[in-house]
Amino acid sequence: MFRLLTDPQSSITPTQRNVINQFVSATGASVRVATSYLRAHGWNIDVAVSEYYDGSGVGGASAKKDTKALTAIFDKYKDPEDPSTIGLDGTIAFIQDDLGIDLEDPFVLALACKLEAPTVGQFSKDGFIKGWQALNADSIPKMKKACEKLRSEYATDMDLFKQVYRFTFTFVRPPGQRNLPIETAVEYWNLLLGDKFPSPEVLKSWTTFVQEEYKRVISKDTWNMLWEFNESVLKSEQGLDSYDPEGAWPSIFDEYVAYTKKSKE
């Protein structure tokens, strides 16, 4: 919980205090700056955050400074053919060479999520700048420290992990497609869920079923609901016996439960 500074001129209501905390969490700004922006914009957090990132209004000098520094870093890696993005070569130089993160490290997905990367090997300028501002980092050394903190949170915060898991579907989905190829889905399930399933054997059972029995592309609904299926069914004391076929599950889970029970006969 962020410690709020008291204002001798005007009391802060509990609702306003909550909005201030949201602003601080989203931008990394100080409580004093957050309060100034929110008061200036009628306690509308969307408008206040937008103004903060634009560098205009109350306290704009600090935001402008951050934006200028981050724009300079972005420009170092930007695609010469599309200056509004960092392409594959720039991504490799930035992530692997300068931040020192192996591109095969699953943590890259968490960082891509925070920077609102649209697809593999690409960063947009807007997402890059806003993401690093939220992480309170405007230099390579600060970015490295921010990554250390984010890595720790990613390893322990299941809400953050779930956010990254859901983000991954869109991030790795082929351009112009609605679904994931089986091979891609299985690759990222193994990468993300290897230590989240009850055992490696259970995850193997799922991926084998998908590849050898299901043999269809993976929808976003299936991707997202697998996390819920794992948490509420596979990890339960009763395991598959707790599965309710009348529940709001995609049909693939009905098929998997039947496939698994049949294979045990």
VONUDO-593358 format. One line per 3 residues: their letters; for each residue x, y, z of N, C-alpha, C. Coordinates in nm, 4 decimals. Each point is the difference from the previous one (the first is absolute). Layout:
BEGIN
A) X,Y,Z,X,Y,Z,X,Y,Z  ...
//
This chain:
BEGIN
MFR) 0.0852,-0.1193,0.0000,-0.0852,0.1193,0.0000,0.0883,0.1236,0.0000  -0.0338,0.0963,-0.0888,0.0803,0.1208,-0.0081,-0.0373,0.0926,0.1149  0.1004,0.0608,0.0626,-0.0230,0.0947,0.1090,-0.0385,0.1339,-0.0610
LLT) -0.1116,0.0518,0.0387,-0.0491,0.1260,-0.0550,0.0458,0.1174,0.0846  0.0377,0.1082,-0.0674,0.0381,0.1229,0.0691,-0.1264,0.0793,0.0315  -0.0080,0.0496,0.1197,-0.1177,0.0772,0.0380,0.0108,0.1419,-0.0523
DPQ) -0.1131,0.0559,-0.0344,-0.0078,0.1370,-0.0501,-0.0701,0.0840,0.1047  0.0675,0.0964,0.0614,-0.0613,0.0785,0.1064,-0.1128,0.0873,-0.0516  -0.0064,0.0275,-0.1308,-0.1004,0.0900,-0.0536,-0.1300,-0.0720,-0.0348
SSI) 0.0091,-0.1264,-0.0283,-0.1195,-0.0709,-0.0466,0.0107,-0.1481,0.0329  -0.1034,-0.0564,0.0586,0.0034,-0.1410,0.0368,-0.0177,-0.0876,-0.1229  0.0540,-0.1208,0.0063,-0.0115,-0.0979,-0.1080,-0.1023,-0.1046,0.0412
TPT) -0.0997,-0.0205,-0.0824,-0.1020,-0.0994,0.0316,0.0555,-0.1397,-0.0288  -0.0605,-0.1043,0.0578,0.0447,-0.1364,-0.0284,-0.0030,-0.0335,-0.1488  -0.1014,0.0478,-0.0707,-0.0087,-0.0254,-0.1449,0.1146,0.0671,-0.0731
QRN) 0.0298,0.1252,0.0362,0.1113,0.0713,-0.0632,0.1333,-0.0648,0.0332  0.0122,-0.0498,0.1224,0.1231,-0.0680,0.0399,0.0231,-0.1244,-0.0869  -0.1075,-0.0717,-0.0279,0.0099,-0.1180,-0.0848,0.0419,0.0379,-0.1423
VIN) -0.0551,0.1102,-0.0513,0.0354,0.0458,-0.1346,0.1465,0.0432,-0.0052  0.0468,0.0654,0.1048,0.1410,0.0405,0.0069,0.0903,-0.1229,-0.0054  -0.0340,-0.1010,0.0764,0.0793,-0.1239,-0.0006,0.0019,-0.0644,-0.1384
QFV) -0.1131,0.0034,-0.0687,-0.0056,-0.0550,-0.1353,0.0918,0.0779,-0.0939  -0.0010,0.1316,0.0116,0.0853,0.0847,-0.0839,0.1471,-0.0301,0.0258  0.0374,-0.0082,0.1273,0.1392,-0.0296,0.0366,0.0424,-0.1362,-0.0530
SAT) -0.0882,-0.0994,0.0142,0.0306,-0.1347,-0.0469,0.0180,-0.0033,-0.1512  -0.0816,0.0775,-0.0729,0.0039,-0.0018,-0.1461,0.1173,0.0766,-0.0574  0.0439,0.1063,0.0698,0.1009,0.0889,-0.0585,0.1348,-0.0017,0.0706
GAS) 0.0031,-0.0431,0.1247,0.1235,0.0073,0.0760,0.0277,0.1404,0.0526  -0.0953,0.0926,-0.0171,0.0174,0.1374,0.0475,-0.0119,0.0047,0.1515  0.0430,0.1114,0.0575,-0.0130,0.0177,0.1450,-0.1459,0.0289,0.0355
VRV) -0.0327,-0.0164,0.1278,-0.1359,0.0284,0.0463,-0.0345,0.1469,-0.0227  0.0965,0.0880,0.0245,-0.0243,0.1441,-0.0171,-0.0323,0.0330,-0.1457  0.0778,-0.0580,-0.0936,-0.0257,0.0239,-0.1418,-0.1352,-0.0593,-0.0397
ATS) -0.0278,-0.1219,0.0483,-0.1276,-0.0646,-0.0317,-0.1174,0.0858,0.0465  0.0103,0.0503,0.1219,-0.1077,0.0822,0.0548,-0.0189,0.1263,-0.0828  0.1105,0.0632,-0.0410,-0.0088,0.1225,-0.0797,-0.0701,-0.0250,-0.1329
YLR) 0.0388,-0.1081,-0.0684,-0.0617,-0.0328,-0.1288,-0.1494,-0.0297,0.0165  -0.0327,-0.0785,0.1007,-0.1390,-0.0396,0.0180,-0.0882,0.1194,0.0377  0.0494,0.0871,0.0854,-0.0770,0.1191,0.0352,-0.0186,0.0899,-0.1214
AHG) 0.1045,0.0109,-0.0813,-0.0069,0.0873,-0.1165,-0.0993,-0.0510,-0.1036  -0.0292,-0.1320,0.0058,-0.0880,-0.0590,-0.1014,-0.1234,-0.0650,0.0621  -0.0471,0.0623,0.1112,-0.1260,-0.0404,0.0587,-0.0045,-0.1428,0.0491
WNI) 0.1140,-0.0544,0.0392,0.0120,-0.1368,0.0532,-0.0367,-0.1070,-0.1036  0.0095,0.0371,-0.1268,-0.0211,-0.0963,-0.1094,0.1337,-0.0668,-0.0296  0.0156,-0.1254,0.0420,0.1318,-0.0640,-0.0094,0.0445,-0.0208,-0.1438
DVA) -0.0923,-0.0320,-0.0906,0.0393,-0.0213,-0.1396,0.0573,0.1265,-0.0619  -0.0683,0.1121,0.0230,0.0474,0.1276,-0.0542,0.1310,0.0402,0.0668  0.0075,-0.0167,0.1321,0.1198,0.0400,0.0735,0.1226,-0.0792,-0.0436
VSE) -0.0150,-0.1322,-0.0159,0.1125,-0.0831,-0.0439,0.0416,0.0368,-0.1415  -0.0980,0.0241,-0.0870,0.0303,0.0388,-0.1372,0.0787,0.1303,-0.0035  -0.0443,0.0971,0.0811,0.0710,0.1279,0.0051,0.1408,-0.0161,0.0567
YYD) 0.0131,-0.0884,0.0977,0.1327,-0.0252,0.0581,0.0959,-0.0522,-0.1063  -0.0452,-0.0971,-0.0792,0.0865,-0.0575,-0.1021,0.0265,0.0966,-0.1145  -0.0963,0.0880,-0.0270,0.0205,0.0993,-0.1045,0.0986,0.1076,0.0431
GSG) 0.0241,0.0074,0.1325,0.0939,0.0996,0.0512,-0.0591,0.1386,0.0090  -0.1326,0.0121,-0.0038,-0.0641,0.1314,0.0083,-0.0653,0.0174,0.1359  -0.0403,0.1263,0.0316,-0.0717,0.0249,0.1248,0.0913,0.0044,0.1206
VGG) -0.0581,-0.0250,0.1195,0.0728,0.0088,0.1258,0.1127,-0.1019,0.0043  0.1182,0.0432,0.0366,0.1113,-0.0928,0.0145,0.0490,-0.0575,-0.1314  -0.0333,0.0650,-0.1130,0.0334,-0.0565,-0.1304,0.1475,-0.0090,-0.0281
ASA) 0.0819,0.0804,0.0634,0.1437,0.0003,-0.0292,0.0623,-0.1357,0.0255  -0.0399,-0.0655,0.1112,0.0563,-0.1311,0.0321,-0.0386,-0.1029,-0.1039  -0.1288,0.0003,-0.0402,-0.0456,-0.0955,-0.1001,0.0676,0.0244,-0.1334
KKD) 0.0182,0.1285,-0.0369,0.0679,0.0327,-0.1250,0.1434,-0.0515,0.0018  0.0656,0.0142,0.1156,0.1377,-0.0461,0.0126,0.0084,-0.1505,-0.0206  -0.0926,-0.0747,0.0652,-0.0021,-0.1452,-0.0157,-0.0257,-0.0382,-0.1450
TKA) -0.0974,0.0674,-0.0618,-0.0347,-0.0306,-0.1389,0.1178,0.0277,-0.0927  0.0702,0.1078,0.0227,0.1143,0.0346,-0.0837,0.1095,-0.1055,0.0119  0.0293,-0.0429,0.1211,0.1042,-0.1007,0.0214,-0.0401,-0.1334,-0.0627
LTA) -0.1260,-0.0381,0.0162,-0.0465,-0.1272,-0.0535,-0.0104,0.0039,-0.1522  -0.0347,0.1154,-0.0540,-0.0037,0.0139,-0.1460,0.1398,-0.0175,-0.0577  0.0998,0.0531,0.0677,0.1381,-0.0140,-0.0464,0.0426,-0.1464,0.0008
IFD) -0.0405,-0.0731,0.1039,0.0325,-0.1430,0.0060,-0.0747,-0.0750,-0.1103  -0.1269,0.0305,-0.0169,-0.0780,-0.0647,-0.1059,0.0634,0.0240,-0.1365  0.0404,0.1235,-0.0255,0.0558,0.0351,-0.1311,0.1285,-0.0760,-0.0310
KYK) 0.0712,-0.0402,0.1037,0.1235,-0.0766,-0.0200,-0.0283,-0.1345,-0.0663  -0.1176,-0.0567,0.0284,-0.0320,-0.1347,-0.0474,-0.1082,-0.0022,-0.1085  -0.0580,0.1127,-0.0331,-0.1154,0.0024,-0.0910,0.0347,-0.0551,-0.1379
DPE) -0.1026,-0.0508,-0.0639,0.0128,-0.0558,-0.1348,0.0162,0.1143,-0.0995  0.1083,0.0023,-0.0790,0.0198,0.1103,-0.0945,-0.1114,0.0102,-0.1043  -0.0674,-0.1112,-0.0265,-0.1081,0.0024,-0.0988,-0.1348,0.0339,0.0624
DPS) -0.0099,-0.0105,0.1310,-0.1229,0.0356,0.0723,0.0401,0.0602,0.1339  0.0278,0.1301,0.0024,0.0517,0.0665,0.1207,-0.0937,-0.0030,0.1201  -0.1245,-0.0423,-0.0199,-0.0937,-0.0053,0.1129,0.0080,-0.1330,0.0744
TIG) 0.0862,-0.0903,-0.0455,0.0132,-0.1301,0.0650,0.1465,-0.0391,0.0164  0.0245,-0.0902,0.0931,0.1274,-0.0704,0.0097,-0.0243,-0.1368,-0.0619  0.0781,-0.0349,-0.1009,-0.0170,-0.1274,-0.0684,0.0840,-0.1100,0.0620
LDG) 0.0151,-0.1102,-0.0728,0.0688,-0.1168,0.0539,0.1452,0.0289,0.0347  0.0726,0.0652,-0.0898,0.1419,0.0293,0.0270,0.0145,0.0900,0.1221  -0.0857,0.1016,0.0086,0.0055,0.0904,0.1145,-0.0384,-0.0701,0.1290
TIA) -0.0957,-0.0918,-0.0082,-0.0413,-0.0759,0.1179,0.1151,-0.0844,0.0528  0.0706,-0.0650,-0.0899,0.1153,-0.0812,0.0414,0.1064,0.0873,0.0662  0.0285,0.1150,-0.0618,0.1016,0.0897,0.0559,-0.0426,0.0524,0.1371
FIQ) -0.1272,0.0335,0.0138,-0.0488,0.0578,0.1250,-0.0115,-0.1040,0.1110  -0.0728,-0.1070,-0.0274,-0.0279,-0.0995,0.1040,0.1241,-0.0817,0.0346  0.0637,-0.0535,-0.1012,0.1093,-0.0944,0.0242,0.1333,0.0697,0.0253
DDL) 0.0336,0.0948,-0.0858,0.1328,0.0630,0.0104,0.0086,0.1021,0.1138  -0.1006,0.0887,0.0092,0.0109,0.1097,0.0965,-0.0655,-0.0302,0.1354  -0.1130,-0.0691,0.0008,-0.0603,-0.0366,0.1286,0.0575,-0.1301,0.0538
GID) 0.0659,-0.0762,-0.0859,0.0638,-0.1240,0.0442,-0.0970,-0.1119,0.0311  -0.1131,-0.0034,-0.0703,-0.1017,-0.1038,0.0227,-0.0017,-0.0945,-0.1192  0.0123,-0.1282,0.0271,-0.0055,-0.1007,-0.1056,-0.1371,0.0031,-0.0650
LED) -0.0046,0.0037,-0.1317,-0.1276,0.0078,-0.0702,-0.0861,-0.1241,0.0194  0.0603,-0.1109,0.0443,-0.0757,-0.1229,0.0267,-0.0538,-0.0047,0.1433  0.0336,0.1004,0.0784,-0.0449,0.0066,0.1392,-0.1499,0.0311,0.0028
PFV) -0.0813,-0.0819,0.0685,-0.1437,0.0277,0.0077,-0.0321,0.1383,0.0558  0.0922,0.0574,0.0761,-0.0224,0.1337,0.0555,-0.0210,0.1036,-0.1091  0.0540,-0.0239,-0.1188,-0.0177,0.0941,-0.1105,-0.1484,0.0234,-0.0270
LAL) -0.0821,-0.1020,0.0227,-0.1444,0.0147,-0.0199,-0.0584,0.1000,0.0990  0.0484,-0.0026,0.1240,-0.0484,0.0942,0.1010,0.0388,0.1428,-0.0375  0.1224,0.0165,-0.0473,0.0455,0.1331,-0.0401,-0.0778,0.0489,-0.1216
ACK) -0.0213,-0.0887,-0.0962,-0.0771,0.0370,-0.1191,-0.1417,0.0410,0.0385  -0.0564,-0.0683,0.0979,-0.1341,0.0330,0.0478,-0.0022,0.1402,0.0593  0.0963,0.0302,0.0847,0.0049,0.1313,0.0642,0.0234,0.1121,-0.1009
LEA) 0.0718,-0.0304,-0.1077,0.0290,0.1018,-0.1016,-0.1024,-0.0026,-0.1139  -0.1052,-0.0796,0.0183,-0.1102,-0.0079,-0.0959,0.0493,-0.0310,-0.1412  0.0931,-0.0940,-0.0097,0.0530,-0.0391,-0.1307,-0.1110,-0.0624,-0.0842
PTV) -0.0167,0.0432,-0.1255,-0.1106,-0.0512,-0.0815,0.0201,-0.1417,-0.0508  0.1257,-0.0392,-0.0209,0.0285,-0.1339,-0.0501,0.1460,-0.0338,0.0261  0.0392,-0.1231,-0.0256,0.1368,-0.0444,0.0267,0.0991,0.0825,-0.0819
GQF) 0.1071,0.0463,0.0666,0.1055,0.0721,-0.0697,-0.0347,0.1421,-0.0365  -0.0968,0.0604,0.0706,-0.0399,0.1366,-0.0356,-0.0507,0.0752,0.1227  0.0378,0.1277,0.0084,-0.0528,0.0896,0.1022,-0.0514,0.1262,-0.0677
SKD) -0.1156,0.0490,0.0445,-0.0481,0.1282,-0.0495,0.0602,0.1113,0.0858  0.0120,0.1181,-0.0574,0.0580,0.1121,0.0744,-0.0860,0.0368,0.1197  -0.1311,0.0041,-0.0205,-0.0903,0.0386,0.1081,0.0068,-0.0993,0.1153
GFI) -0.0070,-0.1300,-0.0310,0.0053,-0.1015,0.1046,0.1336,-0.0022,0.0714  0.1070,0.0202,-0.0754,0.1350,0.0006,0.0560,0.0150,0.1123,0.1026  -0.0405,0.1204,-0.0377,0.0170,0.1157,0.0882,-0.0921,-0.0091,0.1216
KGW) -0.1278,-0.0307,-0.0225,-0.0936,-0.0077,0.1120,0.0352,-0.1157,0.0941  0.0453,-0.1106,-0.0588,0.0363,-0.1147,0.0826,0.1163,0.0288,0.0925  0.1036,0.0618,-0.0541,0.1165,0.0304,0.0839,-0.0302,0.1120,0.0995
QAL) -0.0864,0.0928,-0.0377,-0.0405,0.1022,0.0974,-0.0730,-0.0646,0.1175  -0.0864,-0.0957,-0.0285,-0.0709,-0.0697,0.1072,0.0952,-0.0788,0.0879  0.1097,-0.0485,-0.0602,0.1014,-0.0738,0.0757,0.1039,0.0928,0.0625
NAD) -0.0183,0.1312,-0.0219,0.0865,0.1026,0.0597,0.1460,-0.0169,-0.0412  0.0224,-0.0206,-0.1297,0.1361,-0.0202,-0.0510,0.0184,0.0780,-0.1300  0.1005,0.0880,-0.0025,0.0235,0.0794,-0.1206,0.1464,-0.0038,-0.0442
SIP) 0.0714,-0.1050,0.0416,0.1382,-0.0216,-0.0434,0.0244,-0.1507,0.0019  0.1025,-0.0449,-0.0710,0.0280,-0.1434,-0.0041,0.0300,-0.0556,0.1400  0.0816,0.0653,0.0830,0.0220,-0.0521,0.1359,-0.1301,-0.0107,0.0806
KMK) -0.0878,0.1006,-0.0109,-0.1276,-0.0053,0.0718,-0.0890,-0.1099,-0.0558  0.0072,-0.0195,-0.1312,-0.0796,-0.1060,-0.0621,0.0444,-0.1373,0.0488  0.1298,-0.0185,0.0167,0.0503,-0.1282,0.0509,-0.0514,-0.0255,0.1414
KAC) 0.0000,0.1042,0.0835,-0.0500,-0.0156,0.1373,-0.1509,-0.0256,-0.0004  -0.0713,0.0690,-0.0895,-0.1440,-0.0205,-0.0096,-0.0321,-0.1426,-0.0432  0.0829,-0.0542,-0.0873,-0.0193,-0.1379,-0.0458,0.0235,-0.0991,0.1136
EKL) 0.0981,0.0277,0.0846,0.0247,-0.0871,0.1155,-0.1220,-0.0028,0.0921  -0.0585,0.1165,0.0225,-0.1184,0.0087,0.0855,-0.1186,-0.0698,-0.0652  -0.0182,0.0235,-0.1296,-0.1110,-0.0617,-0.0715,0.0146,-0.1513,-0.0042
RSE) 0.1234,-0.0476,-0.0157,0.0235,-0.1448,-0.0034,-0.0415,-0.0635,0.1334  0.0327,0.0668,0.1096,-0.0368,-0.0505,0.1317,-0.1521,-0.0040,0.0163  -0.0675,0.1049,-0.0455,-0.1460,0.0057,0.0085,-0.0631,-0.1076,-0.0886
YAT) 0.0567,-0.0198,-0.1173,-0.0528,-0.0983,-0.0953,0.0078,-0.1415,0.0575  0.1021,-0.0239,0.0810,0.0192,-0.1340,0.0570,-0.0940,-0.0287,0.1167  -0.0537,0.1054,0.0618,-0.0797,-0.0203,0.1226,-0.1438,0.0501,-0.0084
DMD) -0.0278,0.0903,-0.0919,-0.1319,0.0614,-0.0096,-0.0829,-0.0731,-0.1058  -0.0949,-0.0834,0.0435,-0.0781,-0.0795,-0.0943,-0.0940,0.0854,-0.0853  -0.0424,0.1145,0.0521,-0.0820,0.0891,-0.0811,0.0807,0.0545,-0.1174
LFK) 0.1255,0.0364,0.0261,0.0875,0.0472,-0.1063,0.0284,-0.1127,-0.0985  0.0257,-0.1208,0.0517,0.0264,-0.1121,-0.0894,-0.1208,-0.0258,-0.0902  -0.1189,0.0039,0.0571,-0.1212,-0.0224,-0.0797,-0.0152,0.1071,-0.1069
QVY) 0.0331,0.1236,0.0336,-0.0047,0.1094,-0.0971,0.0951,-0.0277,-0.1161  0.1207,-0.0451,0.0325,0.0994,-0.0297,-0.1030,-0.0437,-0.1205,-0.0836  -0.0558,-0.1006,0.0665,-0.0469,-0.1184,-0.0718,-0.1061,0.0392,-0.1029
RFT) -0.0966,0.0798,0.0396,-0.1053,0.0420,-0.0924,0.0569,0.0867,-0.1120  0.0929,0.0881,0.0330,0.0634,0.0862,-0.0998,0.0728,-0.0819,-0.1063  0.0592,-0.1105,0.0406,0.0830,-0.0798,-0.0899,-0.0763,-0.0491,-0.1226
FTF) -0.1269,-0.0318,0.0161,-0.0781,-0.0494,-0.1139,0.0048,0.0987,-0.1163  -0.0327,0.1254,0.0272,0.0003,0.1019,-0.1050,0.1412,0.0309,-0.0470  0.0933,-0.0019,0.0912,0.1392,0.0345,-0.0305,0.0625,-0.0968,-0.1004
VRP) -0.0281,-0.1301,0.0141,0.0654,-0.0997,-0.0864,-0.0903,-0.0464,-0.1141  -0.1228,0.0484,-0.0045,-0.0930,-0.0398,-0.1058,0.0473,0.0525,-0.1354  -0.0038,-0.0817,-0.1037,0.0423,0.0452,-0.1334,-0.0828,0.1199,-0.0459
PGQ) 0.0615,0.0973,-0.0649,-0.0729,0.1188,-0.0472,-0.1191,-0.0385,-0.0879  -0.1122,0.0647,0.0256,-0.1177,-0.0238,-0.0808,-0.0796,-0.1241,0.0367  0.0449,-0.0745,0.1008,-0.0677,-0.1230,0.0401,-0.0768,0.0205,0.1310
RNL) -0.1077,-0.0760,0.0181,-0.0783,0.0083,0.1240,0.0455,-0.1034,0.1024  0.0633,-0.1071,-0.0483,0.0348,-0.1119,0.0874,0.1490,-0.0296,-0.0049  0.0436,-0.0875,0.0913,0.1403,-0.0425,0.0036,0.0155,-0.1369,-0.0653
PIE) 0.1045,-0.0187,-0.0810,0.0314,-0.1351,-0.0468,0.0324,-0.0894,0.1197  -0.0287,-0.1275,-0.0110,0.0242,-0.0927,0.1108,0.1458,0.0055,0.0448  0.0933,0.0020,-0.0970,0.1423,-0.0037,0.0346,0.0390,0.1205,0.0851
TAV) -0.0530,0.1167,-0.0339,0.0311,0.1209,0.0768,-0.0597,-0.0072,0.1398  -0.1251,-0.0437,0.0080,-0.0652,-0.0108,0.1303,0.0753,-0.0953,0.0918  0.0372,-0.1158,-0.0518,0.0714,-0.0989,0.0814,0.1356,0.0536,0.0439
EYW) 0.0691,0.0685,-0.0893,0.1312,0.0565,0.0343,-0.0110,0.0964,0.1180  -0.1001,0.0871,-0.0037,-0.0118,0.0997,0.1060,-0.0667,-0.0558,0.1251  -0.0827,-0.1015,-0.0130,-0.0490,-0.0673,0.1212,0.1157,-0.0637,0.0759
NLL) 0.0876,-0.0664,-0.0736,0.1167,-0.0610,0.0654,0.0887,0.1054,0.0648  0.0133,0.1139,-0.0670,0.0850,0.1071,0.0513,-0.0594,0.0653,0.1251  -0.1302,0.0228,-0.0035,-0.0641,0.0757,0.1078,-0.0532,-0.0860,0.1137
LGD) -0.0495,-0.1172,-0.0324,-0.0757,-0.0775,0.0990,0.0734,-0.1216,0.0535  0.1265,-0.0145,-0.0358,0.0742,-0.1179,0.0435,0.0004,-0.0223,0.1494  0.0038,0.1080,0.0770,0.0005,-0.0143,0.1462,-0.1324,0.0425,0.0620
KFP) -0.1030,0.0203,-0.0834,-0.1305,0.0432,0.0513,-0.1013,-0.1143,0.0019  0.0215,-0.1022,-0.0819,-0.0889,-0.1159,0.0017,0.0326,-0.0881,0.1200  -0.0897,-0.0916,0.0375,0.0263,-0.0873,0.1156,0.1283,-0.0804,-0.0142
SPE) 0.0343,-0.0375,-0.1231,0.1239,-0.0740,-0.0251,0.0336,0.0102,-0.1482  0.1263,-0.0250,-0.0376,0.0362,-0.0001,-0.1426,-0.0812,-0.1016,-0.0794  -0.0365,-0.1108,0.0648,-0.0758,-0.1043,-0.0685,-0.1399,0.0488,-0.0392
VLK) -0.0609,0.0807,0.0856,-0.1334,0.0509,-0.0297,0.0057,0.0975,-0.1177  0.0998,0.0863,-0.0003,0.0161,0.0919,-0.1129,0.0271,-0.0770,-0.1284  0.0820,-0.1045,0.0092,0.0288,-0.0835,-0.1159,-0.1263,-0.0671,-0.0511
SWT) -0.0853,-0.0439,0.0913,-0.1260,-0.0622,-0.0386,-0.0860,0.0976,-0.0793  -0.0051,0.1252,0.0456,-0.0785,0.1028,-0.0687,0.0551,0.0277,-0.1394  0.1296,0.0244,-0.0109,0.0577,0.0344,-0.1299,-0.0055,-0.1182,-0.0974
TFV) 0.0131,-0.1219,0.0516,-0.0122,-0.1180,-0.0855,-0.1416,-0.0103,-0.0556  -0.0978,0.0229,0.0862,-0.1393,-0.0018,-0.0437,-0.0233,0.1030,-0.1106  0.0486,0.1213,0.0206,-0.0211,0.1073,-0.0974,0.0629,-0.0357,-0.1348
QEE) 0.1212,-0.0568,0.0044,0.0717,-0.0299,-0.1226,-0.0498,-0.1260,-0.0712  -0.0374,-0.1004,0.0752,-0.0317,-0.1292,-0.0607,-0.1490,-0.0293,-0.0122  -0.0820,0.0654,0.0808,-0.1432,-0.0264,-0.0035,-0.0809,0.1216,-0.0475
YKR) 0.0248,0.1129,0.0594,-0.0776,0.1203,-0.0316,0.0321,0.0508,-0.1406  0.1272,0.0235,-0.0270,0.0517,0.0323,-0.1343,-0.0677,0.1215,-0.0651  -0.0350,0.0991,0.0805,-0.0594,0.1217,-0.0540,0.0700,0.1221,0.0580
VIS) -0.0172,0.1134,-0.0653,0.0621,0.1224,0.0508,-0.0568,0.0332,0.1376  0.0742,0.0809,0.0759,-0.0381,0.0345,0.1368,-0.0596,0.1408,0.0038  -0.1230,0.0086,0.0466,-0.0674,0.1303,0.0095,0.0462,0.0757,0.1244
KDT) -0.0286,0.1280,0.0010,0.0346,0.0820,0.1162,-0.0754,-0.0472,0.1236  -0.1236,-0.0406,-0.0185,-0.0803,-0.0489,0.1125,0.0623,-0.1249,0.0610  0.0433,-0.0931,-0.0866,0.0664,-0.1209,0.0497,0.1281,0.0349,0.0732
WNM) 0.0787,0.0888,-0.0598,0.1268,0.0417,0.0618,-0.0240,0.0564,0.1399  -0.0926,0.0935,0.0112,-0.0257,0.0635,0.1289,-0.0590,-0.0974,0.1019  -0.0930,-0.0833,-0.0456,-0.0685,-0.0900,0.0920,0.0880,-0.1155,0.0477
LWE) 0.1081,-0.0300,-0.0720,0.0905,-0.1052,0.0474,0.0554,0.0360,0.1372  0.0292,0.1272,0.0207,0.0499,0.0443,0.1309,-0.1043,-0.0286,0.1081  -0.1262,0.0326,-0.0280,-0.1063,-0.0241,0.0973,-0.0209,-0.1504,0.0208
FNE) 0.0080,-0.0767,-0.1071,-0.0160,-0.1456,0.0076,0.1091,-0.0611,0.0876  0.1208,0.0483,-0.0165,0.1114,-0.0499,0.0805,-0.0188,0.0342,0.1475  -0.0376,0.1249,0.0270,-0.0119,0.0456,0.1381,-0.1177,-0.0637,0.0731
SVL) -0.1144,-0.0105,-0.0679,-0.1208,-0.0449,0.0692,-0.0273,-0.1491,-0.0119  0.0552,-0.0653,-0.1022,-0.0257,-0.1428,-0.0196,0.1253,-0.0834,0.0225  0.1014,0.0207,-0.0806,0.1197,-0.0854,0.0066,0.0692,0.0068,0.1352
KSE) -0.0012,0.1176,0.0622,0.0681,0.0162,0.1283,-0.0891,-0.0336,0.1199  -0.1245,-0.0304,-0.0248,-0.0903,-0.0315,0.1111,0.0301,-0.1381,0.0558  -0.0490,-0.0273,0.1192,0.0242,-0.1296,0.0632,-0.0592,-0.1151,-0.0812
QGL) -0.1126,0.0267,-0.0649,-0.0661,-0.1047,-0.0776,0.0504,-0.0089,-0.1432  0.0792,0.0979,-0.0411,0.0527,-0.0016,-0.1361,-0.1121,0.0015,-0.1026  0.0106,-0.0830,-0.1036,-0.0987,-0.0017,-0.1072,-0.1386,-0.0424,0.0480
DSY) -0.0068,-0.0684,0.1127,-0.1299,-0.0408,0.0525,-0.0831,0.1213,0.0435  0.0659,0.1137,0.0194,-0.0717,0.1207,0.0401,-0.0540,0.0772,-0.1199  0.0321,-0.0458,-0.1196,-0.0407,0.0728,-0.1212,-0.1510,-0.0091,-0.0196
DPE) -0.0629,0.1134,-0.0238,-0.1440,0.0061,-0.0229,-0.0252,0.0249,-0.1484  -0.0424,-0.1020,-0.0740,-0.0231,0.0172,-0.1442,-0.1123,0.0975,-0.0319  -0.0817,0.0333,0.1013,-0.1076,0.0964,-0.0202,0.0477,0.1431,0.0233
GAW) 0.1249,0.0141,0.0416,0.0554,0.1332,0.0230,0.0284,0.0719,-0.1303  0.0384,0.1269,0.0118,0.0237,0.0831,-0.1187,0.1406,-0.0209,-0.0547  0.0290,-0.1239,-0.0364,0.1316,-0.0328,-0.0543,-0.0072,-0.0160,-0.1517
PSI) 0.1029,0.0431,-0.0736,0.0062,-0.0314,-0.1428,0.0000,-0.1520,-0.0194  -0.0527,-0.0470,-0.1104,-0.0173,-0.1435,-0.0212,0.1314,-0.0774,0.0011  0.1109,0.0670,-0.0269,0.1298,-0.0692,0.0002,0.0266,-0.0648,0.1355
FDE) -0.0481,0.0597,0.1080,0.0249,-0.0562,0.1328,-0.0863,-0.1233,0.0250  -0.1211,-0.0016,-0.0565,-0.0813,-0.1219,0.0055,0.0745,-0.1136,-0.0694  0.0553,0.0322,-0.1161,0.0710,-0.1011,-0.0781,0.1250,-0.0486,0.0737
YVA) 0.0704,0.0919,0.0641,0.1219,-0.0386,0.0718,-0.0311,-0.0908,0.1183  -0.1032,0.0342,0.0749,-0.0371,-0.0825,0.1159,-0.0385,-0.1404,-0.0464  -0.0784,-0.0094,-0.1067,-0.0401,-0.1309,-0.0524,0.1215,-0.0774,-0.0507
YTK) 0.0907,0.0698,-0.0683,0.1222,-0.0625,-0.0525,0.0861,-0.0540,0.1133  0.0145,0.0769,0.1058,0.0853,-0.0404,0.1117,-0.0587,-0.1204,0.0739  -0.1298,0.0039,0.0261,-0.0643,-0.1107,0.0707,0.0031,-0.1282,-0.0833
KSK) -0.0164,0.0136,-0.1304,0.0043,-0.1161,-0.0876,0.1390,-0.0619,-0.0031  0.1033,0.0855,0.0001,0.1369,-0.0505,-0.0063,0.0393,-0.0738,0.1269  -0.0736,0.0220,0.1080,0.0305,-0.0657,0.1269,-0.0757,-0.1322,0.0170
E) -0.0927,-0.0275,-0.0928,-0.0776,-0.1235,0.0114,0.0829,-0.1238,-0.0342
//
